[in-house]
């Protein structure tokens, strides 16, 4: 595999970013959304690719952008937006392994270094805390948003699928529901070349597969007791003024 120089982080309007994601910024901001579009917005490694299984014909547009960076045409066209949220600890672990294997991301260092940077928002797309709070609070002024929790999807895919269909105004048959709920099972997605990015040369899947585990609670295999205590203290301080409730185990 040809070596690719890794990006470096810089402050981009208050959010840590890298040039890979900002070099075409004018083109991104001038994107013209359509009223029938569906936007899937998540923090990195929170389940964005689950959207590939949705039984819908409008354009599906996926992004990791925080709400303040989303092109204005999405708001002007009243586009339906689906947020997928994942608990912070599993998000940190999954993001760490992705940064290890993706040559297009800044060098993550070891787990301890990455975790500290994650807590400080010094990773691409910035603070997990600010990102999820921003999208959670956006619904107060923009009601055409549906929140989905990764943990709920894992626990009861059928129930969450029904809620999503209701939001999108879809009427799906039992066969379509079975196809989707089967398709989003992690083991099936891991084998799906449309989802697992196995042909992308900049991803070293020998180091860590793009679709790694998909489990809720895998963070317990990475956090030390001291790291967990420090993370929980930081989390409580940063999330104290929100009604967001996450589960880190199922």
HELIX and SHEET records of a PDB file:
HELIX    1   1 UNK A   19  UNK A   21  5                                   3    
HELIX    2   2 UNK A   25  UNK A   29  1                                   5    
HELIX    3   3 UNK A   48  UNK A   53  5                                   6    
HELIX    4   4 UNK A   67  UNK A   69  5                                   3    
HELIX    5   5 UNK A   72  UNK A   76  1                                   5    
HELIX    6   6 UNK A   88  UNK A  101  1                                  14    
HELIX    7   7 UNK A  111  UNK A  120  1                                  10    
HELIX    8   8 UNK A  128  UNK A  138  1                                  11    
HELIX    9   9 UNK A  150  UNK A  155  1                                   6    
HELIX   10  10 UNK A  157  UNK A  168  1                                  12    
HELIX   11  11 UNK A  174  UNK A  183  1                                  10    
HELIX   12  12 UNK A  186  UNK A  191  1                                   6    
HELIX   13  13 UNK A  218  UNK A  221  5                                   4    
HELIX   14  14 UNK A  225  UNK A  239  1                                  15    
SHEET    1   A 2 UNK A  10  UNK A  12  0                                        
SHEET    2   A 2 UNK A  15  UNK A  17 -1                                        
SHEET    1   B 4 UNK A  60  UNK A  63  0                                        
SHEET    2   B 4 UNK A  38  UNK A  42  1                                        
SHEET    3   B 4 UNK A  80  UNK A  85  1                                        
SHEET    4   B 4 UNK A 145  UNK A 149  1                                        
END                                                                             
